[in-house]
Amino acid sequence: MLNTKQLPIKKTVFPFLLTILAGLAGAGLAMLIHLPIPWLLGPMLIITILNQFDKIPLHFPAILRLAALMIVGYTAGTKITLATFKLIISQLPIMVITTIVLILIGILFSYFISKWTTLDYQSLVAGSMPGGATQMILYAREQKHLDPTIVSIFQIFRLVTIFLFVPIILYTPLIGAHHQSQAVATHNAASDYFLSQFPWASILFFLIAVLVFSDLGRFLRLPIHQLLGPLLGIGILNIFGIHGFNVPHGIIGATQLALGIYFGLGINLKGNANKATLFISAIISNIVLLFCMVGISLLLNQLFHYGETTTYLAIVPGGMDQISLIATTISANVGLVVGYQTFRSISVNLIAPFVFKHLLQERNK
């Protein structure tokens, strides 16, 4: 890819338009072949391919990436309801234990893969972290000691294997799921009334809140503060009954498009002699991980009797949105699933920087 960062604005217009059109084409192709999360994975795959050719000029402004991060943070924050918060508090000990177990499994997998291959151990750990794929890929892009290509491949392959294998696993005799649509009402009546009567005032309020929480996250030195700041801040407002508006599907699609392009620009396979090893390791480790979760979920269900389906979806290391979507179509406790996924997503993103700092110190000894 040509370096467009130092070019005048006029000379970045064509590379930017080319990048957007390529991303849109990728999204369209992904929808045609029914790829999961088409507006994210489609652009990422197309841009990844184009990014391997030096003569193709690609450019994506940083401001669009930052805006996309804030939208993702806001959207995730609106899902942290009072009911979810109470559930997390009541289930906190077991949530902490399962999160630690998942992190240790990821670290163990990474250790063996790094011993059997020449792939970077720390990058493998980041790729195996059971937090949100978006957050871990973004974190890898910000850290010089991590290889964003390894992290992206492992995290994205996990998203794909989740969509391919989780529905199959759920309907095996061990889990035995059944279709059952569910809906969870969480909004406060007074908050909804204000939102319906003064929509523009509400939008302006939350827009300012997102910017403030992002700056607060930077002040607190949160990793990916543009995302985690709004996520935690909007989540706190939501818990206290100050509910935000639903982000339109068009904006969510544009956000996924922006992040897909950004992720694609960060994947560089040129000169990488370990392509086959990287892909094979990602596929095998993610499939093995999903089946390991079956054993853990059965053990937890014997102890706490949540139900096999609910327990498996609660601990499986996928994206909160994707797992929640699956939970709403089967006989699962959606609130419990969202509670576990929310806690793990937040805690992993807060813990991850300290884990990598420790690993870096160990490597430098």
N, C-alpha and C positions, 0 to 999 in steps of 0.2 A: 504494500500500500504506500502511495506517495505521502510524504509528510506535508500536510496542508496547514499546520498550526502557524507557520511563520508567513503565510501568503496573505496579500491584501484581501480585504473583504470581498471585492468583486471576483477574485479568483477562487474563492471558497464557495461561491453560489452554485456553480455547476457540480462540484464534488458533493455538496450537501443535497442537491436535488437528486443526483444519481443515487446517493445513499438511501434517501427516503423512498424513491421509486423501487429500488431493489428490495427494501424492507417490505413494502406493500406487496410486491410480487411474491415474496416469500410467505407472507401471511395468507395470500390468496391460494397459493399452492398447498400450504399446510391445511387449509380448510377443505380443499378438494380431496385430499388423501386422509382426512379426518384425524390429523395429528392432534394430540392433546395440547391445550394452551396455544392455539395456532398463531395468535398475535404476538406471542413471545418467542416460541421455538422456531416458527417459520422465518421471521427476519433474522434471528440469530444464525440459523443454518446457512441462509443465502449470503449474509454478510461475512460469515466465517470463510466461505468458499472464495468470495471475491477478494477478501483480505489477504489471501495467499499469493495474489498477483501484484507485483510491485508497480506495474504500469497503470493500474486502475486507481484513480483518485477517489478516495472516500473521506468524508468529513462529517462530523456530528458535533454541534456546539455544546459546550459544557453546561450552559444554562438550561438546555432542554433535559439533560440528564438529571440536574439538580431538581428541576420541577417535577420530573417523574418520581424521584425518590420521595419527595414531600407528599405527593399524591398517594403513593403506596403506604407511607407511614400513616397518613390520615385515614385511609381506608381500613388498614389493619387496626388502628386505634378505635374506630367505631364499633368493632366487634368485641371489645372488652367491656362487657356490660356488668351491672351490679350482680346479676345472677351468676355470671361467669366468675366474677371476683370472689363471691361467697363460696362457690364450688371449689375454686383453687385453694382457698383458706382451709376448707374442710378436708380436702384431699392432699394438703401440702406435703406431709411426710412421704407418702407413696409417690407423689409426683417428683419430688427431689431424688428419691432412690432410682426410679425408672430413668430419669434424665441422666443421672450419673452412670447408670449401667449402659445406656445407649452411647454415651460419650466414650466410655471405656472400650466398648465393642468396636467403635470406630477407630480408636487409637490402636487397638490390637490388630485389626484388619490392616491398618496402614503400616504397622511395624512389619508384618509378614510380607506384605506386597513390596515394601521397600527393600527387604532382604532378598526377595526372589527376583526383583527387577532393579533397574537403575533410576527409578522414579524418586523424586524428592519426598522425603518422609513428611516434612511439615506441610507441604502442599497436599499430600495424600490425607493427612489428618483434617485439613480444612475441607477437602472434598468429601470426607466421610462424616463431618459434623452433622448431627440430626436437627439442625435449625432450618430456617427458611433458605431455600436455594438462592433466592435473590440476594439476601443479606450476606451470605457467605461468599458469593461471587464478587459482590461489590467490595467486601472486606479484602479479598485477595487482590483486587485491582489497586487497592490503596497501600498494600504492603510490599515493599521491595524484596523481601526475603521469601515471598510465596510466588509460585508459578500459576498465574490465573488460568492458563490453558488446562492444567491438570485439575484444578478446582472446578472449573466450568464443566469439563467433560464428566467428572464424577457426579456432580450435583445434578446436571441435566439428565444424565443417564438414570439417576434415581427417580426423577420425576416421570420419565418415560416408563420405567419398569413398574412404578406404582400404578400407572393407568393400565398397563398391560396385565400385571400379575395380581394386584390386590383384589379386583373383582373376581378373578378365578379362585384365589385362595379363600375368599369369603364364602364361596358357595361349595367348598369341599365339605365332606362330612365332619371334619374337625371343628369347623366354625359354624356352618349351617345358617347362613343369612337368609332373610326373606325380604321381599320388597315391601316397603311401607313408607309412604311419603309422610314427612313430618314438617311442622313449621313451628318456629319459636318466636313468640312475641316478646319484645324487650323494651320498647320505647315508652317513655314517660309521657302521659297525656298532655301536661302543661307544656313540655318541651315541643311536642308535636304541634300543639296549637300555635305556639310562637313561630315555628318554622313555616306553617301553612299561611299565617297571616302576614308575616314579614320575611318572605323568602330572601330578598336581596340583602336585608340587614343581617340575616343569619349567615348567608354566604360570605359577606364581608367580615363578619365577626370571626368565622372559622378560618378564613384566609389569613387574617392577621394573627390568629392564634397559632396556626401552623408555622408562620414565619418566626413568631416569638419562641415557640417551643424548639424550633430548629436552632436558633441562636443560643437558647438555653442549653441545648444538647452539646453545642460546641464549647460553651463555657464549662460544662461539666466533663468535657473531654470524652463524650460517648463515641464509640466507633460508629461510623456512618451516621453522624449526628443529624443529617438532613432527613434520615428515615426514622431512627430510633427516638429522636426528640419529639416529633409529632406523634409517633405511635404511643409513647408513654403519656404525653401530655393530653392528647385527645382521649386516650383511654381513661385517664383520671376524670376528665370532664364528663365522660359518658357514665362512669360509675356514680357520679354525683347528680345524675339526671339531666345533664346538659347535652342533649343528643344532637349530632350533626345531621346534615342532609346526605342522602345517598348520591354517590358520584355517578353521573350518567354513564351508560355502557360505552358510549362513544369515547369518552375521556379515558375510561379504563383501558379500552382497546389502544388508544393513542399512547397511553403510559406503557403498556406492554410492548408496543412497537418500539418506543424509544429505548427501553431497557434491553430488548432483544438486539437492537442495532449496537448498543453500547457493549453488550456481552460479546457479540460477534467480532467487534473491533479488537477485543482483548484476547481473542484466541488466535495464536500464531503457531501453525504447524510446520512452517518452513524450516528446513534444516533439522527437524526433530526426527531422530532415528528411531524413536520409541513409539511411533504412532500405533502400530499393531499391538504392542504391549499395553499401551495406555487404554485403548478401546477394549481389549479383552479383559484387562484387570477391572475396568469400570463395570462391564457387563456382569462378570462372574461375582464380584464382591457385592454388588447391589442385589442380585438375585438371592445369593446366600443370606444376605442381611434380612431380606423380607421373610424368608422361611425361618430364620432364627427367631424372628418376632412372633411366629406362631407358638413356639414353645414357651416363650416368656409370657405371652398373653394367656395361654392355658393355665400356667402357674398362677398368675395374678387372679384369674377368674376363680380358681379353686380357693384362693384366700379371701377374696372380697365379693365374689358373686355379682359382678357387674353385668355379666353376659359375654359370651365369647366374641360376638361381633363388635360390641362396644369396646371391649378391652383391646382387641386387635387394632381397631381404628384409632384408639386413644394413644397407643404407644408406637405405631408404625411411623417411621421418620420421613414424613412427606410434608408438602406444603399445607398450611392450615386451610387455605381455600379449597384445594383439591380434595383433601380428606373429608372436610365438612360437606362438600358436595356429594361424595359417596355416602356419607352417613345419613343424609336427608332422604335417600332413596331406598334405604333398607331399615330393618327393625333395630336401629341403634339409638342410644341415648345421645342425641346431638349435643346437648349441653355439656355432658361429661367429655365427649370427644373434643369439642371446641376448647373446654377448660384445660385439658391436658396439652393440646397442641399449642394453645396460647402461652401457657406457662413455659413449655419447652422452648418455643421460639424466642421468647424474651430472655429467658435465663441463659440459653446457649449463646445468644448474641452479646450478652454482658460478660459471660465467662470466657468466651473464645479468645479475646485479646490477652488475657492473663495466661491461658494455656500456651499460646504461641510464644509469648514472652519467655515463659519457663523453658520451652523447647529450644528456643534460640540461645538462651543462656547455657543450656546443657551442651548444645552443639559447639559453642564457642570456647568451652572449657578445654 
